[in-house]
Amino acid sequence: MIAAGKADQDLETAMTAIVGSLPPLPALVRYHDDFADEVRSLRDWSEALSVAITLDGRRQNIEFSLYGLASHVAKHVLVDWFARHDPHTVVSYASSLAAYVRDNGLWSLNTLISAPIFDARSHWDVFARVKSTPGQAAALRAMLQSLCSLSIGHWNPASTPLVRRLTSPKRDQHRVIRTGECFLPLDHQAAIIDYIDEICGLLSKSNAAVDGNELRDACVLVIAYQYAFRPGQIARIEVADVRVFSTGAVHVAVIAAKQRDKKKRVRVTRRIKREWAPLFIELLRRCGLDNGLPINQETPERLLFRLTPDEISDVLTDLCENLTGEPWTPTDLRHTAAQRLADAGVAHIALSEFMVHADYRTANVYFDTSPTQAQRVNQALAISPIYANVARIARTRSIDKEMLLRLPANKQIGGVPHGIPIAGIGGCEVGQSVCSKNPVLSCYTCRRFMPLRDHAIHEQVLKDLRPVVLEFAGASRNNEQSPAFVQLRTTLDGVRRVVESLKAESTAS
């Protein structure tokens, strides 16, 4: 106890000496909020217990009272971070550093700041690295680099190489990609496409048929699903970034985010799918009208969607949950878009450019997890264990034979796809006569489909259609981008899911 008390006293003495030797803080610290496109300032903050950082349409507080004697050191580190890093990185580091102090106590941070360099390195290896998360370790290392740059305590510029050699906790940044848990199943992707097509169909009949929220959310979903942009990128799209051509084509320019070189943060242009272009044309028209669209009044007027990145993320997650039953995130949509291209055989450099990666090697993980040609055929046959998912049915409900027979003939599904007669698989909420798609090949991926509660019927559909898949695979010389092959693969995956779901229901009952 006496030794521990003396160690604490020595630590406090060392910290007091370090704080006393610090130069005065600058009276003003500026940073650029690129979302609002404003230069913001921190004023008269040398004695403040906290500062508020405004970024991406929200205020985030950095609390210095948490650091005790080290609060002045933390402020000097913050000034250095603003000089070195993007404001978003500064806020992330500050949050992680505060979390480390809350989790492990202030003494560990004070030890790293005040101890002789080799003692600090020993503390890192024995305690800090073991107790910290990867994010907290990154923040601690950034703090130590600033201490070296500012020559605080025993740290000096000559110590910078030692800080670089400090090891951090191991983590697999691409774990969810390798396991495949971030990829939307084919029927969930089909539900998203059907929804966008449905909104376009309503819009073609009458502009008034789609309200402002639906129109805005559909446009956000198109950009996230088709082009894998992040919420921050989508939120930063300006009205001037959308170009409509006389041919009806629509191009959208989006800023390249997370680039190590700020000079590379240019706008990249993407062409919206022609069938979905009317959504953006109508959105632009309503942007010019008073009360034409729901907006966040605190967002800049130049922005297209008038939503913050957090609000964009919420829109996408909520919409995906409503459509698929799963709260897929914008990151999941991004990974899924990348994997679609990798599975389709796109070139490595093309995928890197599509994703706007800062490092072209980042795209390697998608090719590592991309299936072989044999696996692709198995996937199309709906028998691949790699692509097996938890049995769920993204439909409204299933029906029994009696309910099916009571439905009007127009709502009882039947057809002869590829010469194979298929009937009695279920009902349609809309009716075959008003469906613009091939009923049997589209029903299993349609959210209006009501499958018959008899898994044997659907297993027979699987059995009958599998030879057709092999026929198309052979005829197209294993071209997995063939529209017919893709449609059949999606359909059989939907059939398999219906079978699994019905079997699970019968087992549970």
KAWOUR-V412486 format. One record per helix or strand of 2 or more residues. SS is the DSSP state (helix for helix, strand for strand). FROM is the first residue (numbers start at 1). TO is the last residue. If there is no record, write none. Layout:
ss->(SS | SS)
from->(FROM | FROM)
to->(TO | TO)
This chain:
ss->(helix | strand | strand | strand | strand | helix | helix | helix | helix | helix | helix | helix | helix | helix | helix | helix | helix | strand | strand | helix | strand | helix | helix | helix | helix | helix | helix | helix | helix | helix | strand | strand | helix | helix | strand | helix | helix)
from->(2 | 28 | 38 | 50 | 58 | 65 | 87 | 106 | 117 | 134 | 157 | 175 | 186 | 207 | 212 | 231 | 239 | 242 | 250 | 262 | 267 | 274 | 309 | 330 | 348 | 360 | 373 | 385 | 401 | 409 | 412 | 420 | 432 | 439 | 449 | 455 | 483)
to->(20 | 33 | 43 | 55 | 63 | 84 | 104 | 114 | 131 | 150 | 164 | 179 | 205 | 209 | 227 | 235 | 241 | 244 | 255 | 264 | 271 | 287 | 324 | 343 | 355 | 369 | 380 | 387 | 406 | 411 | 417 | 428 | 434 | 443 | 452 | 475 | 508)
